Amino acid sequence: MLELTTEQVAALAEIDAKGFVERVRADLCNADPRLADDPTLSSRLWRAFKAARALGIERDENLVAFLRIEAYAPGFYEQPAPRAWLTRPGRSVDERFHDYLRVMRWKIEHPEYQGGLSNGGVGDTGSRGSRGGAWTSLGARWRGFVGRGSDSGNG
């Protein structure tokens, strides 16, 4: 039987994690080709992945969502409000992140209830024809909620 040292197991786990992040990056770039022009995307996604793991996010679907948000709103997880919510005791970070996503999606879909977008509109609809239009549009609106304009790069 093959026996691996702790260091070897850790190295294999890192290789697997980097492959996961690379697959998410490729999917993001396929859905929104503008992301492929961002030379910082790979390194940002890797940092976000490590941050998500450090916070305690374990579920793959939450990790993918975390990386998707990072692609459109760099460093969102470093902002005080998301960090405070995710690190609040009482529930698992996976549960809290899932709730956070649901609340953010609801706010994006219902801006009229928070004085959000002008005239109750939903913002840019020009990307609806693209395959990744929903995430692209979500990303644009997400940047607005986390205080980043669309001219800050990445989209």
C-alpha positions as CSV (number, residue, x, y, z in Angstrom):
1,M,0.0,0.0,0.0
2,L,1.2,3.5,-0.9
3,E,1.8,5.7,2.1
4,L,2.1,9.4,1.7
5,T,3.6,12.0,4.1
6,T,1.5,14.8,5.4
7,E,3.4,17.2,3.0
8,Q,2.6,15.0,0.0
9,V,-1.1,14.8,0.9
10,A,-1.1,18.6,1.3
11,A,0.6,19.0,-2.1
12,L,-1.9,16.8,-3.8
13,A,-4.8,18.7,-2.1
14,E,-3.4,22.0,-3.4
15,I,-3.0,20.6,-6.9
16,D,-6.7,19.4,-6.8
17,A,-7.8,22.9,-5.4
18,K,-5.9,24.7,-8.2
19,G,-7.5,22.5,-10.8
20,F,-10.9,23.3,-9.3
21,V,-10.2,27.0,-9.4
22,E,-8.9,26.7,-13.0
23,R,-12.1,24.9,-14.1
24,V,-14.3,27.6,-12.5
25,R,-12.1,30.3,-14.3
26,A,-12.5,28.5,-17.6
27,D,-16.3,28.3,-17.1
28,L,-16.5,32.0,-16.2
29,C,-14.5,33.0,-19.3
30,N,-16.6,30.8,-21.5
31,A,-19.8,32.4,-20.1
32,D,-18.4,36.0,-20.2
33,P,-15.4,36.3,-22.6
34,R,-14.6,39.7,-21.3
35,L,-13.3,38.0,-18.1
36,A,-10.6,36.3,-20.2
37,D,-9.0,39.7,-20.8
38,D,-8.4,40.2,-17.1
39,P,-4.8,39.2,-16.4
40,T,-5.5,39.2,-12.6
41,L,-8.4,36.8,-12.7
42,S,-6.5,33.5,-12.0
43,S,-4.6,35.0,-9.0
44,R,-7.7,36.7,-7.6
45,L,-9.8,33.5,-7.9
46,W,-7.0,31.6,-6.1
47,R,-6.9,34.1,-3.3
48,A,-10.7,34.1,-3.0
49,F,-10.7,30.3,-2.9
50,K,-8.2,30.3,-0.1
51,A,-10.2,33.0,1.7
52,A,-13.4,31.0,1.3
53,R,-11.7,27.9,2.7
54,A,-10.3,29.9,5.6
55,L,-13.7,31.2,6.4
56,G,-15.0,27.7,6.5
57,I,-16.9,27.4,3.2
58,E,-16.8,23.7,2.2
59,R,-19.6,23.0,-0.3
60,D,-18.6,23.0,-3.9
61,E,-21.6,25.0,-5.1
62,N,-20.8,27.7,-2.5
63,L,-17.2,27.8,-3.5
64,V,-18.2,28.2,-7.2
65,A,-20.6,31.0,-6.2
66,F,-17.9,32.7,-4.1
67,L,-15.5,32.6,-7.0
68,R,-18.2,33.9,-9.4
69,I,-18.8,36.9,-7.1
70,E,-15.0,37.5,-6.9
71,A,-14.8,37.6,-10.7
72,Y,-17.2,40.5,-10.8
73,A,-16.6,42.2,-7.5
74,P,-12.9,41.8,-6.5
75,G,-12.3,41.4,-2.8
76,F,-16.0,41.5,-1.9
77,Y,-15.3,39.1,1.0
78,E,-13.0,41.7,2.6
79,Q,-15.8,44.2,2.9
80,P,-17.0,44.7,6.5
81,A,-20.6,43.6,5.9
82,P,-20.0,40.3,4.1
83,R,-17.2,39.4,6.5
84,A,-19.3,40.2,9.6
85,W,-22.2,38.1,8.3
86,L,-20.1,35.1,7.3
87,T,-18.1,35.0,10.5
88,R,-21.1,35.5,12.8
89,P,-21.6,32.6,15.2
90,G,-24.6,30.3,15.3
91,R,-24.7,28.6,11.9
92,S,-22.2,27.1,9.6
93,V,-20.4,29.4,7.1
94,D,-21.9,27.4,4.3
95,E,-25.4,28.1,5.6
96,R,-24.6,31.8,6.1
97,F,-23.1,32.2,2.6
98,H,-26.1,30.5,1.1
99,D,-28.4,32.9,3.0
100,Y,-26.2,35.8,1.9
101,L,-26.5,34.8,-1.8
102,R,-30.3,34.5,-1.4
103,V,-30.6,38.0,0.1
104,M,-28.3,39.6,-2.5
105,R,-30.1,37.9,-5.3
106,W,-33.4,39.1,-3.9
107,K,-32.1,42.7,-3.5
108,I,-30.9,42.6,-7.1
109,E,-34.1,41.2,-8.5
110,H,-36.2,43.7,-6.4
111,P,-34.4,47.0,-6.4
112,E,-37.7,48.9,-6.0
113,Y,-37.9,47.8,-2.4
114,Q,-34.6,49.5,-1.3
115,G,-34.5,52.6,-3.4
116,G,-32.0,50.8,-5.5
117,L,-31.8,51.3,-9.3
118,S,-33.6,54.3,-10.9
119,N,-37.3,54.0,-11.7
120,G,-37.4,50.4,-10.4
121,G,-35.4,49.2,-13.5
122,V,-33.1,46.3,-13.4
123,G,-30.1,48.0,-15.0
124,D,-28.2,46.9,-18.1
125,T,-30.1,44.4,-20.2
126,G,-27.6,44.4,-23.1
127,S,-26.0,41.0,-22.1
128,R,-29.2,39.0,-22.2
129,G,-28.4,37.4,-25.5
130,S,-25.1,36.0,-24.3
131,R,-24.8,32.6,-22.7
132,G,-23.5,34.0,-19.4
133,G,-25.9,37.0,-19.5
134,A,-27.5,36.2,-16.2
135,W,-24.2,36.1,-14.4
136,T,-22.9,39.1,-16.3
137,S,-25.9,41.2,-15.4
138,L,-25.8,39.9,-11.8
139,G,-22.2,40.8,-11.7
140,A,-22.8,44.4,-12.9
141,R,-25.6,44.8,-10.3
142,W,-23.5,43.1,-7.6
143,R,-20.7,45.7,-8.1
144,G,-23.2,48.4,-7.5
145,F,-24.3,46.8,-4.2
146,V,-20.7,46.4,-2.9
147,G,-19.8,49.9,-3.9
148,R,-17.8,49.2,-7.1
149,G,-18.7,51.0,-10.4
150,S,-18.6,49.2,-13.7
151,D,-15.5,51.2,-14.7
152,S,-13.4,49.6,-12.0
153,G,-12.2,46.8,-14.4
154,N,-13.4,43.3,-14.8
155,G,-16.5,44.0,-16.7
